[in-house]
Amino acid sequence: MSSVVTFSTTGKAQVTDEVGDYLVDNVEEIVESDSSNPGDPIYPDQTQNDTITVDPPDGDIVAGDVQAETGNIDELTGESFDIERGSFADNPDSIKIRENGGTFYATGRDAELASGSDIGTVINTALTALDQTDGYTRAANIRIPKGLHYTSSTLGLYIGQQLIGENTSYAEIRQADGANLTNVVEYIHDSNETSVKPYFGGLFDIKIDGNKANNTSGIGFYSEDIGTNSEAKDFHIERAFVDKCPEEGFRFDFHWGYHVDHWLAERNGGAGMYLGVGAQFYIGDGFSAYNIGEGVYVGGARNGRIRQVNARENGADGFRLASPRDIRLLGCVSNGNDVHGYFVGTDDRARLNGCTAVNNGQNTTSAAGFQVTGNNVKLVECDAIDTQGTATQNYGFRIYGANTTLIGGSASGNGTDIQVESGATDTELWGVRYGSLTDNGTRTRWNGVIGGGPLGGTDIGSLTGASAGDEALADGTTATTPYTQWTFNGAEWVLADGSSTITPA
């Protein structure tokens, strides 16, 4: 079905959506409905009050605004254009929720679409009024009024739909007592639309309260592809706060291309931010604190960026990179968490740049600021600090069973600032400042290291020799035996079998 609109201006006509993107950008796709030859295009001399029919090749145009442009100069044709706005009579692309005396009303452009006492039911009814047949629908949104609103049903977004609040301090969706929802808000593939991918959705200026005190289940926001065609894509969250959910705050599974910026996740029963299988994501400028689980948990995700996120006083690790690939953490802070500051598990090619771990291990022993067990991991300009004077953070950097790890930064005040375990191979410390170190690894390399621990305040070049095939040192010299077999007793280096000692210069 085509969409019809009458223009009150003269000149070239073009059709755009609300944000100015062309729904039809080829003039041959716009025809006059009252022409003797309906297939003729509209030309710059289109007469006033003509009615046109917009008939795009991919089916109906979704609800949106129309602009007839005449008067100024078109850069392609040289014709003049002005802007005259009209609108389609199709499904609305914006639905506003209002409350009056405890009843919620969902209103489109010209009609009331739903009403009732439960905002979740009203929103879900209103959502069915949006075009659900086009996988590329954009700017389809539901606007939530200020105030606290209870829902006993899941708010389900899909196919480009957005939930927008007036302000994060006022627009709040709270799970009703005893509702025990699976998810308070979700964005998933609709099982009734097997050929549609959920693109371009959004969550803006919303607080979601899981009401953990009166419910035993419920993730705050959840996104997953449950269909067989493709993963959910291109979801954008900005200025969202998820609080007191019985399970995770935010959770993404089988989701590609999501973007989360300026967010909070606090006091949830699971991780504040849980990133499952997916790729090409960005998580930035967030605060995840006081959650029972991790501040940020990354499972099988890959090719993602986590930037300037603070994980504070969570009941597990601040950041847990369990089994992802090609993940980058930039400028993150992990402070006062119960277990590790950063746990880098079987991750391959993780990169942490400018990250800080402070006073972690609050509720466990053998916790590290940075615990690395993955391969090809780089920690650049990262700092592991314990300021409490009790070495609660047992290790600053602990390399445990990892292969090829680069460490650069500093460590101080920890039980052991740097611990390279016997299962670790090819660890390289580059320009690290530290106070104490234990190295039981294989082929550990040092470059520009400054510390008073196992080096005894002297340069590693003091351990020199000439035997071919011995382990190379950072300054190009070699030791007659691998230097990992030497220990420092406070006065001199002692070989493991006691056969040799070296007094630092």
N, C-alpha and C positions, 0 to 999 in steps of 0.2 A: 504494500500500500504506500502511496506517495503522501507527502505532506504539502499542504497548500497554505500560502500566505499572500496577502495583498500589500503592495508597497504604495506609499504615498509620495514617493519621489520619482524623479526621472533620471535614468542613467543605468550604468552597469550594475547588475545584481550579483552578490556573492552571499554564501551561507556560512556562518560560523557558529561554534558553540559558545558557551558562556565565557570561556577563558580566551576566546579569540582564535582558536584553532579552526581551520577550515574543515567542515564536514564534507563539502563539495568544493574542490579547488580547480575544477575544469569547467569552463563556461559552457561547453557542449553538453554537460550533464544537467543544465537548468533549462527548462522548456516552458513556453507559454501555454497555459491550460485553455485559453480562449482563442488560440490561433487557429486559422484554417488548416495549418500544418503543425500539429502539436509537437513534432519532433524538432522544430526550428529552435536554435539557441536564442538566448536573450542578448541583444546587442546594446552598445552604449546609448542608442537613441530610444531605449525602452520608454514607453509613454506612462504618464502618471496614472495611478489607480489600476494598472494592469494586475491581474492575478496570475501568479506563476505556480507551477507544480514542480517540486523538487523530487527527483527520482534517481537516487544514487544506484550504482550497479550492484551493491552488496545488500540490497534490501532496504527496509525502512530506515529513515534517519531517526535517531533517538531524540528524545525531548531536548530542546535547546533553543537558544535565541537565534534570530535571523537578523542579518544586517543587509540593508540595501545601501550601496555606496555610490554616491554621486557628488560631484562638485570639486573635490581636490584633484590632484594629478595622479593617475594610475601609472606606476613605474613601467609597466609592460606596454600598455596601449597608448599612453599619453593622454587618455581621457580624464575628465574631472569626476570627482565623486564626493558626496557627503555620506554621513552615516545615519540611517533611519532604522531604529530597532523594531522588530516585530517578534512574534513567538509562534511556535507550533501548537496545535491543539492536541498533540499526542500526549503520552504519559509524561507527567512532570519530572523535571530533573532535580528538583529541590522540594523537600517536604519539611515543614516546620511543625514541631511538637509544642503545644502550649497546654497549660494546666489551668483549670478553673474549678474551684470547689472540690478538689480531689479527683476530678475527671480529666483525663488527657485527651487531647484532640490532635489528630494528624491532618494537616491541611496542605493541599497542593497549590497550584497557581490559582485555581478558581473553584476548588471543590474540597469538601471535607471527605477524607479518605477512610478514617477510622476514629473510634473513640472508645474509652473504657477506663477503668480504675488502675489497671496494671500497665505501666509504661512499656514493658517488654512486649506484651501482646499487641499493644497499639502500634509500636514500631514495626514489629514483624508483619502486621497487616498492611501497614503503609508501604513496606518494602516491596510487597507484591505488586504495587502500582507502578513500580519502576520497570523500565524495559529490561527483561531478563533473557532476551534472545540474542543479544549482540555481545560477544566476548570482549569487545573493545569499547564498551560504554564508558564515558568519562564524566566526572563531575556530578555523578548521581549521589546526592547527599541527604542525610536526615539531620536536622538541627535540633539539639536538645536544649531546653530552657534551663536557666540557672536554678539551683536548689538541689536538694537530695531527693532522689526518686528510687523506689524499690521495684525490683523485678523478680517474678517467680518463673520466668521463662528465659531461655537463652536468646540473646540478640544475635541473629544470624545475618552476616554481611557476605555478599558474593558478587561477582561480575561487576567490579568497578564501583561498588557502593561505598560511601564514606559516612562515618558517624562523627558529627562535629558538635562540640559544646560551646556555650557562650564564654565560659571561662573555667579553667581547671579548679579554681577555688569555689565555684558555685555549681557547675554542671557535674553531678555525681550520680552514677548508677550503682546501687547497692543490691547485692543478692538478698532476697527476702529471707526471713527466718525460716529454717527448715526446708528451703527450696532444694538444697543439695544438687545443684546443677552440675553437669559435666563441665561446662564453660559458661562464664557470665556473658562474654562477647566472643564470637568466633567468626572467622573468615575462611570458608572452606569451599571446595568444589561441590556443586549441587548435584546430587545423585540423579536428579530428574533431567539433567541436561548433560548428556554424555559427551557432547561434542564441544562444550564450552569451557574455556579456561578462565579462571577468575583473575582478571587483570585490574590494575589501577585502583585498588581499594585504598581506604585511608581511615585513620583514627586520629582526631585532632581535639585538643583542649577538653579532655575528658578525664575524670577520675572514676576508677572502677574499684569498688569496695567489696571484697568477697565475704565479709561478715563471718569471719572464721569462728567467732565465739558461738554462733548459732547455726553453723553448718559443718558437715564433715567432708564435703567434696566441693570442687569448683576451682578451675583455673581462671585467672582474671581475663586474659586475652589469649586466644588459641587460634593458630592457623595451620591447616594441613590439607593436602590434596587427598581426598578419599576416592577419587575416580581412577580411571585407567588411561586417561589421555595425556595429561601433562600436570606438572606441579603448579601450585599456586604461584603467582608472580606479582612483582611490582606493588607491594603493599607499603604504604608510607605512614609511619606513626610520628607525631610531633606533639610535644607538650602534653604527655599522658602520664598519669599517676595510677599505679596499681598497688593496692594496699590490703593487707589482712585477708588474703585468699587462703583457703584451706590447702591448696596445692601451689603450683608455680604461679608467679605473677604474670610474666609474658612467656609464651611458649610457641616456637616455630618448628614444625616438622614437615619435611618434604616440600620446602618452600624456597623458591629462587628469587633473587633480586629484591629483597626487602630492605627498608631503610628506616631506622629508628633514631630519633634525635630529640634531645631535651626531654628525658624521661626519668621517672622515679619508680622504684620497686621496693617496698618496705613491709616488713612483718608478715611475709607470706610463709606458708607451710612447706614449700619446696624452694627451689632456686628462684631468685628474683628474676633473672633472665635465663631462659633455657633455649639453646639453639641446637636442634637436632639435625637430621640429614638435610642438606640444602647447599646453596652456593651463592656467591656474588652478593654478599650482604654488607651492610654498613650499620654499626651500632656506635653512636657517638653522644658525648656530653650527657652522661647518665650517672645516677646514684642508686646503688643497690645495697641496702643495709638492713640489718636486724632480721634477715630471713633465716628460717630453720635450715635450709639447704645452702647451696653456693650462692655467692653474689652473682656470678655469671658462669653458666655451664655450657661448654661447647662440645657436642658429641661428634657426629660424623660430618659436620659442615666443612666446607672448603672454600678457598678463595674469598675470604672475608676480612673486614677491617673492624677493629674495636678501638675507638679513639677517645681518650680523655674520659674514662669511666672510673668512678670511685666505688670500690667494694669495701664496705666497712662493717665490722662486727657481725658477720654472718656465722651461722652454726657449722659451716664446713669450710671449704677453701674459698678464698676471695674470688679467684679465677681458676676454673678447672678446664683445661684443654684435654679432654679425655682421649679422643681418637680422631681429631680433624686433620686437615692437610692445608698447607699454605695459608696459615692464619697470621695476621699482623696485629699486634697490640702496640698502641702508640700513646705515650704519656699517661698511662693508667696508674692508679694508686690502690694498693691493697693494705688495709690498716685494721689491726686488731681482730682478725678473723680467728675462729676456733682452731683451724688446722693450717694448711699452707697458705701463704700469700698467693703464689702462682704454682699450679701443678701442671706441668707439661708432660702428658702421658705418652701414648704411642704416636703422638703428632709427628708428622714428617714436614720438615721445612718451616717450623714456626719461627717467627721473628718478633722479639720484644724490644722495643726501642724507647728509651727514656722512661721506663717503668720503675716504680718504687714499692718496696715491701717494708712495712713498719710494724713491729710488735705483734706479729702473727703467732699462732700456736697457743692461743689463750686457754684451750681446753684439751690439749693433747701433748704427748711427748714426741720427740723426733720430728717436729714440724720445721719446715724451712720457709724462708722468704721466697726462694725460687727452688722448686724441686723438679729436676729434669730427668726424665726417663726416655724421652723421644729421640729421634735421630735428626741430624742436620739442623740443630737448633742454634739460633744466635740470640744472645742477650747483649744488647749494645747500650752503653751508658745507663745501665740499670743499677739501682742501689738497694741493698738489703741492710736494714738498720734496726737495732733494738735499743730503745731509749729508756727502758724501764729499769735497767741495772740488774735484772734478774735472769737475763738470757732466756726469756720465755720463747723467743724465736731461736730454737736450738741450732739451726744452721742458717747462714746467710744464703749461700748457694750450695746446693747439694746435687751432685751429678751422680745419678744412680742407674747403672746399666745402660747408659746412653752411648751412642756412637756419633762422634763428630759434633762437639759442642764448642761454641765460641762464647767466652764470657768477657765482657768489658764493663767497668763501672767501679763500684766500691762496696765494701762490707765492713760494718763495725758494730761492736757491742753484742754480737750473737754468741751463742755457746761455742760454735766453731764457725768462723766466717766463711771459709771455703772447705767443703768436704768432697773429695773425689773418691768414690767408692771403687772397690776392686773390679767390678764389672764394667766400669766405664772405659771407653777407648777413645783415643784421639781428641782429648779435651785440650783446648787452647785458651789460656788466660792472657788477655791483651790489655795492658795498662791498668790492671786492677790494683786498687789500694785495699788493704785488709789488715786485720790484726792477728788472726790465727788461721792455720791451714793444715789439713791432713790430706795427703795425696797417696792413694793406693791404686790409682788407675794405671792404664797401659798407654804408653806413648803420649803422656801429658806434655804439653809444650808451654813455654813461658816467654812473654815478650813485654819488656818494660814494666814488670811487676814490682810493686813497692809494698813491703810489709815487714813486720817484725816477728812473724810466726816461724814457719819451718825454714825460711831463708836466713833466720837469725840476724836480720838487718844487713846482710851482705848480698852482693849481686850473685845470681846463679852462676855467673862465669867463674866463681871460685872453684866449682866442681869441674875441672878440666882434665882431659886426657887425650890420648892419641890413637886409641884402638879403633880400627876400622869397623864399621857396623854397629858401634854403640849408639845409644840414643842421642839424637842431635839436640842441642840446646838452642835457646832463642838467639843467642849471640853468635851462632855458627860453630861453637866449639863442641866437643864431645866429652862425655864422662867414660871412664874405664868400666864403670857399671852403671846401669840405669839409675838416674837420680831418685826415682821413686823408691829405691831400696835404702835411701839414706833418711835418717831421722835426726832432728836437732834437739839436744838435751838441755839447751839453755846456754851452753858454753861452746859446744863443738858439734860438728856433724859426725854421726856414727853409722858405719855400714851395718846392715842387718845382721851379718854373721860376726860382727865385732872385730873383724880383721883389719879395719882401717878407720882412721878418724881424720877430719879436716877441721882446723880452727879457722873461723871466719876472719877475713882480713880486717 
